[in-house]
Amino acid sequence: MAKKQTAGQEQLGEFAPQFAHLNDDVLFGEVWDKEDELSAHDRSLVTIAALIAMGNTEQLATHLKIGKTNGITQEEIVAEITHLAFYVGWPKAWSAFNRAKEIWQ
């Protein structure tokens, strides 16, 4: 990721400093920065799929925005969610489409 992630520090830094560090510096720093292994675009597709599969809609909106920034097109997100609907459930796909529609419109 090009932009330094600070959400962990901003939202949980005082309450859970180790978790904030792991979120900002390890997950979004070390892991997401390994673009020679997996592009940010592809990492976003994988992350979005995992969040939809688990029904984690609270985190989904943020990762849809990150995915759009990482180059995921409306056509790609529609195809991904439609494909996932058959594997993870129709209601989860509906919820994901509602979030995606807000971001891509």
All heavy atoms as an XYZ file, in Angstrom:
831
protein
N       0.839     -1.171      0.000
C       0.000      0.000      0.000
C       0.886      1.237      0.000
O       1.853      1.302      0.728
C      -0.866      0.039      1.243
C      -2.072     -0.833      1.192
S      -3.141     -0.434      2.567
C      -4.547      0.016      1.636
N       0.514      2.187     -0.783
C       1.307      3.396     -0.863
C       1.118      4.285      0.358
O       2.071      4.847      0.883
C       0.942      4.154     -2.131
N      -0.097      4.420      0.814
C      -0.400      5.302      1.937
C      -0.234      4.549      3.256
O      -0.738      3.446      3.413
C      -1.830      5.826      1.806
C      -2.214      6.822      2.861
C      -3.650      7.284      2.679
C      -4.065      8.160      3.837
N      -5.498      8.400      3.850
N       0.463      5.150      4.198
C       0.669      4.543      5.517
C      -0.662      4.422      6.246
O      -1.411      5.376      6.378
C       1.643      5.412      6.330
C       1.719      5.080      7.812
C       2.725      4.001      8.109
C       2.989      3.886      9.588
N       2.318      2.791     10.225
N      -0.958      3.240      6.713
C      -2.183      2.970      7.461
C      -2.021      3.446      8.896
O      -1.021      3.140      9.546
C      -2.472      1.470      7.431
C      -3.663      1.033      8.220
C      -4.970      1.607      7.728
O      -5.516      2.500      8.342
N      -5.459      1.092      6.625
N      -2.991      4.190      9.383
C      -2.933      4.696     10.755
C      -4.234      4.449     11.511
O      -4.385      4.930     12.636
C      -2.631      6.207     10.758
O      -3.648      6.890     10.011
C      -1.258      6.497     10.170
N      -5.161      3.709     10.932
C      -6.462      3.486     11.574
C      -6.317      2.803     12.922
O      -7.023      3.141     13.873
C      -7.377      2.673     10.667
N      -5.422      1.860     13.037
C      -5.224      1.171     14.304
C      -4.807      2.132     15.395
O      -5.374      2.144     16.492
N      -3.817      2.961     15.089
C      -3.330      3.930     16.073
C      -4.412      4.945     16.407
O      -4.627      5.272     17.568
C      -2.079      4.639     15.542
C      -1.427      5.553     16.548
C      -0.983      4.831     17.813
O      -0.455      3.739     17.770
N      -1.203      5.444     18.953
N      -5.110      5.427     15.385
C      -6.131      6.453     15.599
C      -7.321      5.931     16.413
O      -7.846      6.633     17.266
C      -6.617      6.988     14.255
C      -5.557      7.793     13.517
C      -5.909      8.055     12.066
O      -7.034      7.698     11.637
O      -5.062      8.609     11.355
N      -7.741      4.698     16.124
C      -8.952      4.185     16.758
C      -8.700      3.367     18.025
O      -9.544      3.318     18.915
C      -9.746      3.362     15.748
C     -10.242      4.205     14.584
C     -10.958      3.384     13.545
O     -11.571      2.369     13.855
N     -10.874      3.808     12.292
N      -7.538      2.701     18.091
C      -7.288      1.809     19.226
C      -5.943      2.017     19.907
O      -5.593      1.269     20.816
C      -7.384      0.344     18.756
C      -8.747     -0.124     18.283
C      -8.645     -1.526     17.684
C      -9.743     -0.114     19.429
N      -5.194      3.016     19.471
C      -3.833      3.210     19.964
C      -3.701      3.293     21.470
O      -2.828      2.658     22.053
N      -4.557      4.038     22.100
C      -4.481      4.163     23.560
C      -5.086      2.959     24.262
O      -4.595      2.530     25.300
C      -5.196      5.436     24.011
C      -4.443      6.698     23.648
C      -5.111      7.940     24.202
O      -5.739      7.857     25.281
O      -5.001      8.991     23.548
N      -6.141      2.388     23.696
C      -6.850      1.278     24.324
C      -6.129     -0.052     24.119
O      -6.035     -0.860     25.037
C      -8.269      1.202     23.768
C      -9.137      0.189     24.458
C      -9.648      0.435     25.718
C      -9.436     -1.020     23.841
C     -10.447     -0.489     26.358
C     -10.232     -1.960     24.475
C     -10.739     -1.694     25.733
N      -5.644     -0.293     22.907
C      -4.988     -1.570     22.566
C      -3.761     -1.290     21.697
O      -3.766     -1.534     20.494
C      -5.967     -2.486     21.847
N      -2.696     -0.751     22.279
C      -1.539     -0.324     21.491
C      -0.854     -1.433     20.699
O      -0.418     -1.203     19.570
C      -0.592      0.285     22.523
C      -1.089     -0.157     23.848
C      -2.536     -0.481     23.703
N      -0.760     -2.641     21.250
C      -0.109     -3.719     20.509
C      -0.935     -4.087     19.278
O      -0.390     -4.270     18.195
C       0.099     -4.953     21.381
C       0.828     -6.062     20.621
C       1.013     -7.313     21.439
O       0.333     -7.518     22.446
N       1.924     -8.168     21.015
N      -2.260     -4.175     19.442
C      -3.134     -4.484     18.310
C      -3.022     -3.390     17.248
O      -2.941     -3.677     16.054
C      -4.586     -4.637     18.776
C      -5.509     -5.065     17.680
C      -5.678     -6.408     17.381
C      -6.206     -4.126     16.945
C      -6.526     -6.812     16.358
C      -7.058     -4.518     15.917
C      -7.220     -5.862     15.627
N      -2.992     -2.124     17.674
C      -2.855     -1.008     16.742
C      -1.558     -1.127     15.943
O      -1.539     -0.934     14.725
C      -2.906      0.315     17.493
N      -0.476     -1.460     16.635
C       0.821     -1.655     15.967
C       0.744     -2.798     14.956
O       1.203     -2.665     13.817
C       1.909     -1.933     17.004
C       3.114     -2.610     16.439
N       4.003     -1.976     15.585
C       3.562     -3.877     16.574
C       4.948     -2.836     15.229
N       4.705     -3.999     15.829
N       0.185     -3.934     15.369
C       0.084     -5.079     14.466
C      -0.764     -4.741     13.235
O      -0.425     -5.120     12.112
C      -0.498     -6.293     15.199
C       0.389     -6.877     16.292
C      -0.383     -7.890     17.130
C       1.647     -7.499     15.709
N      -1.840     -4.011     13.442
C      -2.707     -3.611     12.333
C      -1.967     -2.686     11.361
O      -1.929     -2.939     10.160
C      -3.953     -2.901     12.875
C      -4.911     -2.522     11.770
O      -5.667     -3.358     11.306
N      -4.885     -1.276     11.358
N      -1.412     -1.624     11.887
C      -0.828     -0.583     11.027
C       0.528     -0.970     10.450
O       0.786     -0.739      9.267
C      -0.681      0.724     11.808
C      -2.013      1.302     12.241
O      -3.074      0.806     11.817
O      -1.993      2.268     13.034
N       1.388     -1.542     11.280
C       2.763     -1.775     10.855
C       3.019     -3.165     10.283
O       3.827     -3.315      9.368
C       3.720     -1.519     12.019
C       3.617     -0.088     12.532
O       3.367      0.820     11.712
O       3.750      0.125     13.748
N       2.337     -4.165     10.812
C       2.570     -5.522     10.330
C       1.601     -5.856      9.198
O       2.018     -6.095      8.054
C       2.490     -6.556     11.475
C       2.692     -7.970     10.936
C       3.529     -6.235     12.549
N       0.294     -5.864      9.487
C      -0.676     -6.234      8.456
C      -0.624     -5.279      7.273
O      -0.380     -5.689      6.135
C      -2.091     -6.283      9.038
C      -3.210     -6.520      8.014
C      -3.011     -7.837      7.277
C      -4.558     -6.467      8.691
N      -0.887     -3.986      7.526
C      -0.926     -3.034      6.419
C       0.444     -2.521      6.016
O       0.590     -1.923      4.964
C      -1.870     -1.870      6.743
C      -3.312     -2.254      6.609
C      -4.053     -2.584      7.720
C      -3.912     -2.331      5.365
C      -5.388     -2.965      7.605
C      -5.238     -2.706      5.228
C      -5.974     -3.019      6.354
N       1.439     -2.758      6.828
C       2.798     -2.371      6.468
C       3.513     -3.510      5.773
O       3.623     -3.554      4.557
N       3.949     -4.487      6.520
C       4.748     -5.577      5.976
C       3.982     -6.482      5.010
O       4.485     -6.816      3.945
C       5.313     -6.419      7.120
C       6.290     -5.666      8.005
C       6.745     -6.486      9.190
O       6.767     -7.738      9.099
O       7.081     -5.875     10.221
N       2.787     -6.906      5.375
C       2.054     -7.878      4.548
C       1.535     -7.229      3.263
O       1.794     -7.712      2.163
C       0.909     -8.537      5.352
C       0.089     -9.468      4.478
C       1.477     -9.288      6.550
N       0.807     -6.141      3.387
C       0.220     -5.504      2.205
C       1.284     -4.917      1.279
O       1.047     -4.749      0.084
C      -0.773     -4.423      2.613
C      -2.160     -4.959      2.851
C      -2.615     -5.560      3.979
C      -3.257     -4.952      1.939
N      -3.927     -5.922      3.835
C      -4.353     -5.555      2.586
C      -3.431     -4.489      0.647
C      -5.591     -5.717      1.983
C      -4.667     -4.642      0.040
C      -5.728     -5.246      0.710
N       2.459     -4.591      1.781
C       3.502     -3.994      0.949
C       4.245     -4.993      0.070
O       5.049     -4.594     -0.759
C       4.518     -3.234      1.817
C       4.036     -1.840      2.155
O       3.072     -1.365      1.531
O       4.629     -1.224      3.060
N       4.004     -6.273      0.215
C       4.725     -7.281     -0.570
C       4.091     -7.439     -1.954
O       3.592     -8.496     -2.323
C       4.748     -8.608      0.169
C       5.600     -8.572      1.418
C       5.695     -9.957      2.026
C       6.566     -9.942      3.238
N       7.969    -10.013      2.941
N       4.132     -6.360     -2.737
C       3.493     -6.356     -4.053
C       4.207     -7.241     -5.067
O       3.638     -7.583     -6.088
C       3.356     -4.924     -4.568
C       2.433     -4.112     -3.710
C       1.445     -3.270     -4.485
O       1.259     -3.492     -5.687
O       0.859     -2.390     -3.862
N       5.451     -7.625     -4.781
C       6.141     -8.548     -5.683
C       5.560     -9.957     -5.563
O       5.727    -10.776     -6.447
C       7.646     -8.562     -5.400
C       7.981     -8.930     -3.963
O       7.232     -8.511     -3.051
O       8.988     -9.623     -3.753
N       4.859    -10.227     -4.465
C       4.230    -11.527     -4.261
C       2.766    -11.536     -4.685
O       2.266    -12.516     -5.217
C       4.333    -11.929     -2.790
C       5.765    -12.116     -2.322
C       5.856    -12.385     -0.833
O       4.811    -12.425     -0.150
O       6.982    -12.546     -0.351
N       2.061    -10.448     -4.402
C       0.638    -10.332     -4.733
C       0.327     -8.843     -4.811
O       0.620     -8.099     -3.864
C      -0.201    -11.001     -3.637
C      -1.652    -11.328     -3.914
C      -1.789    -12.319     -5.081
C      -2.317    -11.914     -2.677
N      -0.252     -8.415     -5.918
C      -0.522     -6.980     -6.091
C      -1.564     -6.497     -5.090
O      -2.363     -7.282     -4.566
C      -1.016     -6.713     -7.510
O      -2.332     -7.234     -7.676
N      -1.575     -5.202     -4.848
C      -2.578     -4.611     -3.962
C      -3.982     -4.860     -4.504
O      -4.916     -5.124     -3.746
C      -2.311     -3.119     -3.791
N      -4.138     -4.807     -5.809
C      -5.421     -5.100     -6.458
C      -5.887     -6.503     -6.105
O      -7.023     -6.708     -5.664
C      -5.251     -4.949     -7.979
C      -6.439     -5.336     -8.778
N      -6.688     -6.637     -9.158
C      -7.452     -4.593     -9.281
C      -7.803     -6.684     -9.867
N      -8.292     -5.456     -9.949
N      -5.008     -7.471     -6.253
C      -5.365     -8.858     -5.966
C      -5.555     -9.107     -4.470
O      -6.438     -9.855     -4.065
C      -4.324     -9.811     -6.543
C      -4.332     -9.805     -8.067
O      -5.287     -9.257     -8.673
O      -3.387    -10.353     -8.666
N      -4.731     -8.473     -3.638
C      -4.916     -8.592     -2.190
C      -6.294     -8.068     -1.796
O      -6.966     -8.639     -0.944
C      -3.848     -7.817     -1.426
C      -2.538     -8.538     -1.316
C      -1.552     -7.759     -0.450
N      -0.211     -8.220     -0.725
C       0.321     -9.324     -0.230
N      -0.368    -10.070      0.591
N       1.554     -9.681     -0.542
N      -6.706     -6.975     -2.410
C      -8.029     -6.429     -2.122
C      -9.127     -7.400     -2.526
O     -10.081     -7.607     -1.771
C      -8.224     -5.085     -2.831
O      -7.518     -4.060     -2.169
N      -9.008     -8.006     -3.708
C     -10.018     -8.981     -4.134
C     -10.111    -10.140     -3.145
O     -11.211    -10.562     -2.767
C      -9.693     -9.525     -5.533
C      -9.980     -8.600     -6.712
C      -9.414     -9.201     -7.996
C     -11.472     -8.339     -6.849
N      -8.972    -10.642     -2.711
C      -8.942    -11.754     -1.764
C      -9.533    -11.332     -0.423
O     -10.349    -12.051      0.172
C      -7.493    -12.279     -1.587
C      -7.395    -13.260     -0.439
C      -6.990    -12.901     -2.880
N      -9.136    -10.175      0.068
C      -9.623     -9.686      1.361
C     -11.130     -9.462      1.331
O     -11.849     -9.860      2.259
C      -8.889     -8.390      1.758
O      -7.488     -8.661      1.796
C      -9.364     -7.877      3.099
N     -11.613     -8.850      0.269
C     -13.053     -8.608      0.122
C     -13.809     -9.929      0.090
O     -14.846    -10.082      0.748
C     -13.331     -7.754     -1.128
C     -12.828     -6.321     -0.899
C     -14.813     -7.777     -1.499
C     -12.728     -5.481     -2.165
N     -13.292    -10.902     -0.635
C     -13.943    -12.222     -0.697
C     -14.011    -12.853      0.698
O     -15.043    -13.408      1.090
C     -13.211    -13.137     -1.663
N     -12.916    -12.766      1.445
C     -12.899    -13.353      2.788
C     -13.898    -12.655      3.710
O     -14.631    -13.313      4.455
C     -11.490    -13.267      3.378
N     -13.959    -11.336      3.643
C     -14.892    -10.597      4.495
C     -16.339    -10.916      4.153
O     -17.179    -11.080      5.036
C     -14.630     -9.092      4.384
C     -13.313     -8.611      4.992
C     -13.076     -7.149      4.648
C     -13.276     -8.828      6.496
N     -16.636    -11.028      2.863
C     -17.993    -11.385      2.449
C     -18.326    -12.796      2.930
O     -19.395    -13.039      3.476
C     -18.161    -11.270      0.918
C     -18.065     -9.805      0.489
C     -19.489    -11.888      0.461
C     -17.967     -9.607     -1.020
N     -17.392    -13.720      2.747
C     -17.626    -15.114      3.143
C     -17.916    -15.233      4.639
O     -18.753    -16.029      5.051
C     -16.418    -15.975      2.779
N     -17.232    -14.423      5.442
C     -17.428    -14.479      6.885
C     -18.588    -13.610      7.353
O     -18.958    -13.658      8.521
C     -16.142    -14.050      7.595
C     -14.993    -15.023      7.363
S     -13.482    -14.560      8.263
C     -13.067    -13.007      7.504
N     -19.139    -12.792      6.458
C     -20.235    -11.913      6.834
C     -19.800    -10.705      7.643
O     -20.587    -10.133      8.380
N     -18.538    -10.295      7.495
C     -17.998     -9.160      8.253
C     -18.258     -7.844      7.517
O     -17.354     -7.227      6.969
C     -16.497     -9.343      8.504
C     -16.217    -10.455      9.462
O     -17.096    -10.896     10.193
N     -14.999    -10.940      9.469
N     -19.511     -7.424      7.535
C     -19.877     -6.229      6.782
C     -19.336     -4.936      7.393
O     -19.218     -3.937      6.706
C     -21.403     -6.135      6.603
O     -22.025     -6.198      7.892
C     -21.922     -7.261      5.729
N     -19.014     -4.936      8.684
C     -18.468     -3.719      9.288
C     -17.122     -3.354      8.659
O     -16.863     -2.200      8.353
C     -18.313     -3.883     10.794
C     -17.856     -2.605     11.477
C     -17.785     -2.717     12.985
O     -18.411     -3.632     13.549
O     -17.089     -1.886     13.590
N     -16.262     -4.327      8.450
C     -14.966     -4.080      7.830
C     -15.054     -4.029      6.300
O     -14.173     -3.497      5.642
C     -13.949     -5.157      8.231
C     -13.530     -5.088      9.671
C     -14.549     -5.720     10.611
O     -15.353     -6.555     10.222
N     -14.545     -5.299     11.856
N     -16.118     -4.569      5.750
C     -16.249     -4.669      4.288
C     -16.227     -3.306      3.616
O     -15.548     -3.131      2.603
C     -17.518     -5.438      3.917
C     -17.754     -5.644      2.427
C     -16.602     -6.411      1.783
C     -19.075     -6.376      2.212
N     -16.947     -2.333      4.146
C     -17.014     -1.018      3.508
C     -15.625     -0.406      3.352
O     -15.280      0.107      2.289
C     -17.931     -0.087      4.291
N     -14.813     -0.497      4.389
C     -13.456      0.050      4.322
C     -12.642     -0.662      3.259
O     -11.936     -0.030      2.468
C     -12.757     -0.068      5.691
O     -13.490      0.724      6.625
C     -11.319      0.388      5.631
N     -12.748     -1.984      3.199
C     -11.945     -2.725      2.226
C     -12.466     -2.574      0.805
O     -11.682     -2.660     -0.146
C     -11.814     -4.189      2.647
C     -10.756     -4.355      3.684
N      -9.413     -4.384      3.379
C     -10.840     -4.454      5.030
C      -8.706     -4.506      4.490
N      -9.561     -4.543      5.509
N     -13.744     -2.310      0.649
C     -14.251     -1.985     -0.687
C     -13.662     -0.659     -1.161
O     -13.251     -0.535     -2.322
C     -15.778     -1.924     -0.689
C     -16.498     -3.268     -0.570
C     -17.976     -3.042     -0.284
C     -16.313     -4.105     -1.827
N     -13.573      0.323     -0.267
C     -12.961      1.608     -0.619
C     -11.486      1.427     -0.960
O     -10.986      1.995     -1.934
C     -13.122      2.606      0.522
C     -14.538      3.073      0.725
C     -14.666      3.949      1.961
C     -16.128      4.211      2.272
N     -16.324      4.839      3.588
N     -10.793      0.643     -0.156
C      -9.378      0.369     -0.433
C      -9.254     -0.342     -1.782
O      -8.388     -0.021     -2.592
C      -8.750     -0.479      0.698
C      -8.649      0.343      1.984
C      -7.375     -1.016      0.286
C      -8.281     -0.475      3.220
N     -10.140     -1.309     -2.029
C     -10.113     -2.031     -3.296
C     -10.328     -1.121     -4.485
O      -9.643     -1.242     -5.505
N     -11.262     -0.207     -4.366
C     -11.499      0.741     -5.459
C     -10.250      1.576     -5.693
O      -9.834      1.780     -6.832
C     -12.702      1.624     -5.146
C     -13.086      2.534     -6.300
C     -14.349      3.314     -6.004
C     -14.710      4.203     -7.180
N     -15.874      5.050     -6.880
N      -9.621      2.032     -4.615
C      -8.368      2.781     -4.724
C      -7.279      1.922     -5.372
O      -6.451      2.428     -6.123
C      -7.904      3.262     -3.328
O      -8.917      4.109     -2.792
C      -6.587      3.998     -3.391
N      -7.308      0.621     -5.089
C      -6.309     -0.297     -5.657
C      -6.666     -0.756     -7.071
O      -6.033     -1.656     -7.605
C      -6.133     -1.503     -4.739
C      -5.372     -1.147     -3.479
O      -4.638     -0.165     -3.444
N      -5.558     -1.924     -2.428
N      -7.687     -0.149     -7.665
C      -7.976     -0.396     -9.077
C      -9.075     -1.388     -9.379
O      -9.293     -1.728    -10.549
N      -9.780     -1.877     -8.373
C     -10.895     -2.783     -8.653
C     -12.000     -1.976     -9.317
O     -12.420     -0.946     -8.796
C     -11.415     -3.465     -7.370
C     -10.336     -4.363     -6.772
C     -12.685     -4.265     -7.662
C     -10.728     -4.987     -5.445
N     -12.451     -2.443    -10.455
C     -13.500     -1.754    -11.198
C     -14.872     -2.208    -10.718
O     -15.004     -3.241    -10.045
C     -13.390     -2.045    -12.698
O     -13.649     -3.443    -12.911
C     -12.012     -1.671    -13.247
N     -15.888     -1.463    -11.103
C     -17.251     -1.852    -10.769
C     -17.573     -3.216    -11.380
O     -18.192     -4.063    -10.731
C     -18.246     -0.810    -11.280
C     -19.692     -1.167    -10.968
C     -20.669     -0.092    -11.392
O     -20.344      1.090    -11.388
N     -21.860     -0.498    -11.767
N     -17.132     -3.443    -12.597
C     -17.382     -4.728    -13.253
C     -16.742     -5.876    -12.487
O     -17.336     -6.943    -12.336
C     -16.874     -4.699    -14.702
C     -17.637     -3.746    -15.602
C     -17.287     -2.264    -15.393
O     -16.199     -1.950    -14.841
O     -18.116     -1.416    -15.776
N     -15.536     -5.665    -11.992
C     -14.846     -6.712    -11.231
C     -15.546     -6.997     -9.911
O     -15.717     -8.163     -9.541
C     -13.391     -6.323    -10.968
C     -12.511     -6.385    -12.190
C     -11.121     -5.860    -11.916
O     -10.985     -4.789    -11.282
O     -10.155     -6.530    -12.345
N     -15.962     -5.953     -9.197
C     -16.591     -6.194     -7.892
C     -17.943     -6.860     -8.074
O     -18.319     -7.739     -7.299
C     -16.673     -4.889     -7.038
C     -16.847     -5.237     -5.560
C     -17.762     -3.966     -7.506
C     -15.705     -5.980     -4.932
N     -18.673     -6.488     -9.118
C     -19.961     -7.132     -9.391
C     -19.747     -8.603     -9.717
O     -20.463     -9.476     -9.207
C     -20.707     -6.396    -10.535
C     -21.875     -7.220    -11.050
C     -21.174     -5.025    -10.056
N     -18.743     -8.899    -10.536
C     -18.449    -10.292    -10.888
C     -18.017    -11.092     -9.659
O     -18.430    -12.241     -9.471
C     -17.371    -10.349    -11.965
N     -17.193    -10.482     -8.813
C     -16.725    -11.175     -7.613
C     -17.883    -11.500     -6.677
O     -18.018    -12.636     -6.207
C     -15.682    -10.338     -6.866
C     -15.205    -11.023     -5.600
C     -14.102    -10.276     -4.862
O     -14.091     -9.025     -4.876
O     -13.257    -10.955     -4.273
N     -18.730    -10.516     -6.409
C     -19.839    -10.741     -5.477
C     -20.837    -11.736     -6.050
O     -21.335    -12.611     -5.327
C     -20.519     -9.410     -5.105
C     -19.529     -8.514     -4.350
C     -21.766     -9.660     -4.257
C     -20.009     -7.076     -4.149
N     -21.111    -11.651     -7.348
C     -22.034    -12.602     -7.982
C     -21.484    -14.017     -7.869
O     -22.208    -14.960     -7.516
C     -22.270    -12.231     -9.456
O     -22.819    -10.905     -9.510
C     -23.208    -13.205    -10.130
N     -20.218    -14.184     -8.142
C     -19.578    -15.498     -8.040
C     -19.662    -16.024     -6.605
O     -20.024    -17.183     -6.372
C     -18.124    -15.388     -8.494
C     -17.402    -16.686     -8.532
N     -17.541    -17.596     -9.545
C     -16.526    -17.225     -7.653
C     -16.785    -18.652     -9.292
N     -16.159    -18.453     -8.150
N     -19.341    -15.162     -5.651
C     -19.365    -15.566     -4.245
C     -20.760    -15.944     -3.767
O     -20.896    -16.780     -2.869
C     -18.810    -14.446     -3.365
C     -17.300    -14.270     -3.391
C     -16.914    -12.954     -2.721
C     -16.605    -15.436     -2.726
N     -21.782    -15.341     -4.335
C     -23.153    -15.611     -3.894
C     -23.461    -17.104     -3.897
O     -24.140    -17.608     -3.004
C     -24.154    -14.872     -4.784
N     -22.932    -17.824     -4.865
C     -23.204    -19.259     -4.987
C     -22.398    -20.104     -4.002
O     -22.735    -21.248     -3.737
C     -22.937    -19.725     -6.418
C     -23.936    -19.161     -7.387
C     -23.678    -17.974     -8.047
C     -25.154    -19.795     -7.595
C     -24.613    -17.439     -8.928
C     -26.093    -19.278     -8.475
C     -25.819    -18.082     -9.135
N     -21.338    -19.533     -3.454
C     -20.477    -20.274     -2.537
C     -20.681    -19.900     -1.075
O     -20.486    -20.731     -0.202
C     -18.995    -20.085     -2.913
C     -18.661    -20.784     -4.194
C     -18.740    -20.121     -5.413
C     -18.280    -22.127     -4.202
C     -18.445    -20.768     -6.605
C     -17.990    -22.779     -5.383
C     -18.077    -22.103     -6.581
O     -17.790    -22.745     -7.755
N     -21.029    -18.634     -0.816
C     -21.118    -18.183      0.578
C     -22.531    -17.800      1.005
O     -22.765    -17.592      2.192
C     -20.149    -17.015      0.862
C     -18.726    -17.400      0.495
C     -20.563    -15.739      0.161
N     -23.427    -17.689      0.049
C     -24.819    -17.409      0.390
C     -25.361    -16.133     -0.224
O     -24.659    -15.123     -0.322
N     -26.600    -16.231     -0.633
C     -27.290    -15.122     -1.280
C     -27.416    -13.902     -0.365
O     -27.152    -12.776     -0.798
C     -28.657    -15.608     -1.751
C     -29.117    -14.987     -3.018
C     -30.088    -14.048     -3.145
C     -28.644    -15.250     -4.333
N     -30.257    -13.707     -4.462
C     -29.372    -14.439     -5.220
C     -27.651    -16.095     -4.850
C     -29.167    -14.446     -6.591
C     -27.453    -16.101     -6.217
C     -28.201    -15.285     -7.071
N     -27.809    -14.060      0.914
C     -27.923    -12.893      1.794
C     -26.596    -12.143      1.973
O     -26.584    -10.913      2.042
C     -28.410    -13.477      3.124
C     -29.111    -14.734      2.736
C     -28.327    -15.284      1.582
N     -25.499    -12.867      2.059
C     -24.197    -12.207      2.186
C     -23.882    -11.408      0.923
O     -23.312    -10.315      0.996
C     -23.099    -13.228      2.471
C     -23.173    -13.797      3.872
C     -22.094    -14.829      4.112
C     -22.206    -15.399      5.513
N     -21.249    -16.483      5.740
N     -24.252    -11.950     -0.226
C     -24.028    -11.231     -1.482
C     -24.877     -9.960     -1.530
O     -24.394     -8.901     -1.937
C     -24.334    -12.130     -2.678
N     -26.135    -10.052     -1.109
C     -26.995     -8.867     -1.069
C     -26.367     -7.783     -0.195
O     -26.322     -6.617     -0.566
C     -28.386     -9.214     -0.527
C     -29.383     -9.534     -1.602
C     -29.842    -10.764     -1.933
C     -30.040     -8.612     -2.473
N     -30.752    -10.670     -2.963
C     -30.890     -9.356     -3.316
C     -29.985     -7.230     -2.620
C     -31.683     -8.770     -4.287
C     -30.778     -6.639     -3.602
C     -31.612     -7.404     -4.420
N     -25.916     -8.174      0.974
C     -25.297     -7.206      1.881
C     -24.053     -6.585      1.246
O     -23.841     -5.365      1.341
C     -24.916     -7.883      3.200
O     -26.069     -8.309      3.879
N     -23.256     -7.403      0.605
C     -22.043     -6.907     -0.050
C     -22.393     -5.972     -1.204
O     -21.749     -4.930     -1.391
C     -21.195     -8.073     -0.545
N     -23.408     -6.322     -1.982
C     -23.823     -5.449     -3.080
C     -24.302     -4.096     -2.561
O     -24.029     -3.060     -3.172
C     -24.918     -6.095     -3.927
C     -24.393     -6.928     -5.056
C     -24.784     -8.246     -5.193
C     -23.511     -6.396     -5.984
C     -24.301     -9.016     -6.238
C     -23.020     -7.154     -7.032
C     -23.421     -8.471     -7.158
N     -25.012     -4.094     -1.443
C     -25.466     -2.822     -0.881
C     -24.289     -1.924     -0.525
O     -24.317     -0.721     -0.767
C     -26.349     -3.063      0.342
C     -27.703     -3.603     -0.028
O     -28.209     -3.363     -1.125
N     -28.320     -4.334      0.880
N     -23.233     -2.492      0.048
C     -22.039     -1.704      0.392
C     -21.298     -1.274     -0.882
O     -20.884     -0.130     -0.999
C     -21.081     -2.505      1.280
C     -21.593     -2.935      2.640
C     -21.903     -1.804      3.616
N     -23.131     -1.097      3.370
C     -24.377     -1.552      3.604
N     -24.553     -2.750      4.105
N     -25.441     -0.803      3.363
N     -21.129     -2.199     -1.823
C     -20.390     -1.889     -3.049
C     -21.087     -0.812     -3.873
O     -20.445      0.078     -4.430
C     -20.197     -3.158     -3.868
N     -22.402     -0.895     -3.927
C     -23.180      0.078     -4.703
C     -22.955      1.492     -4.158
O     -22.815      2.441     -4.928
C     -24.659     -0.303     -4.631
C     -25.552      0.511     -5.517
C     -26.968     -0.043     -5.427
C     -27.957      0.909     -6.063
N     -29.342      0.447     -5.874
N     -22.883      1.634     -2.833
C     -22.625      2.946     -2.221
C     -21.266      3.496     -2.640
O     -21.118      4.701     -2.816
C     -22.647      2.814     -0.691
C     -23.984      2.474     -0.108
C     -23.907      2.089      1.362
O     -22.792      2.050      1.942
O     -24.968      1.807      1.960
N     -20.296      2.624     -2.797
C     -18.922      3.053     -3.073
C     -18.660      3.308     -4.545
O     -17.949      4.247     -4.910
C     -17.933      2.027     -2.479
C     -18.055      2.091     -0.952
C     -16.509      2.252     -2.941
C     -17.521      0.913     -0.229
N     -19.246      2.512     -5.426
C     -18.984      2.674     -6.852
C     -19.958      3.637     -7.533
O     -19.791      3.917     -8.711
C     -18.963      1.317     -7.549
C     -17.583      0.758     -7.581
C     -16.660      0.932     -8.563
C     -16.939     -0.062     -6.596
N     -15.486      0.302     -8.250
C     -15.631     -0.327     -7.047
C     -17.344     -0.572     -5.374
C     -14.727     -1.089     -6.325
C     -16.446     -1.322     -4.656
C     -15.164     -1.583     -5.127
N     -20.958      4.154     -6.828
C     -21.857      5.115     -7.490
C     -21.440      6.529     -7.239
O     -20.823      6.882     -6.301
C     -23.299      4.910     -7.037
C     -23.903      3.719     -7.699
C     -25.404      3.604     -7.427
O     -25.897      4.050     -6.418
N     -26.111      2.990     -8.356
